[in-house]
Amino acid sequence: MVKKIEIVRFAPKNGEGFYDSLKKKIDAYFKDNNIDPHANTAMKVKTFTIVAMYLLPYSLMVSGIFAGNLIMLYGMWFLMGVGMVGIGCSIMHDSNHGSYSTNKTLNTWLGKIIALVGGYEVTWKIQHNILHHTYTNIEGLDDDIDAGVFLRFSPHAKRYKAHKYQHLYAWFLYGLLTLQWATIKDFRQVYDYHKKDLLKKEKLTLSQAMLQLAIYKVLYYAYIFAIPVFVTGLPWQHVLGGFILMHFTAGLALSCIFQLAHVMGECEFPEPTDDKKMMNSWAVHQVLNTANFAPRNKPLSWFIGGLNRQIEHHLFPQICHIHYKEIAKLVKQTAHEHDLPYYEYPTFRNALLQHGKMLKKLGAA
């Protein structure tokens, strides 16, 4: 049975404490340098480039020129999966946070680009913006650490015997992430969020959301499956195989990117007191439960929308990720000034290894 969420309260702000001091520095940085905290020209160029990374392989595939070449055909599906990652991390993510532009209408429509890759912006915004960003790593409130019975992401979640091996099989399940979005998860979440009274945040009723979602899915499967099969005559079994390959590629990559931010050995999984209060303020809570990785990897930082700098993103989701590299210096400095940790892994590989160790630890008896 789905229950309404029980609101927890974070500790009050501490006057000239960490977040107040940091926010003044961040505001001064943008003002003094005459920089708009939203998308700049580089971000707009990136947007067109990444959308092309998804649509160009699709166009080549449905053109029929690879009809007799299965290696190239599956290669196009794989490249589309890579493009999905870029769209999700670099475009949809910022837009649905309202950080892409000062124009709310533009943010809204760019946020809907998630429908192009099989998702639904309404459920994504509720799960990510409302639940995850507010209640990061809090069991029962942060849906990002609720992975059902097969994965245990929190030391407070129920443990099953199979979890002993989750550090081995988790990677396969990670690959199913976006495939769930494209099939059943969005429908289930619409119903669950309706029961939790969260659809109201998006000014939608259950019937409105279900109708909108159904239309999205019909259009999605029409262009991603029906057109390749019925218009170009590609063998349906290879279209299905390519579709699965595309989603597995995107699901595995996206899961690894997001799990490295919070399901790590240093991150805390605090619980509220009996009267639903947290020990720390919201900003301190974010710092203690979030980690960065591969900060010097420029190609990775460009492609995944700065989500390797999750500390900055969680503290300032309203700032476009294109600016994270510069404000990270201020965040790290201010954290140290207030005796707070700043968790950061030097490489993507190192972070993956540490995440695997954390999965093993959470799965142990």
Secondary structure, 3 states (H helix, E strand, C coil): CCCCCCCCECCCCCCCCHHHHHHHHHHHHHHHCCCCCCCCHHHHHHHHHHHHHHHHHHHHHHCCCCCCCHHHHHHHHHHHHHHHHHHHHHHHHHHHHCCCCCCHHHHHHHHHHHHHHCCCHHHHHHHHHHHHHHCCCCCCCCHHHCCCCCCCCCCCCCCCHHHHHHHHHHHHHHCCHHHHHHHHHHHHHHHHHHHCCCHHHHCCCHHHHHHHHHHHHHHHHHHHHHHHHHHCCCCHHHHHHHHHHHHHHHHHHHHHHHHHHHCCCCCCCCCCCCCCECCCCHHHHHHHCCCEECCCCHHHHHHCCCCCCHHHHHHCCCCCHHHHHHHHHHHHHHHHHCCCCCCEECCHHHHHHHHHHHHHHHHCC
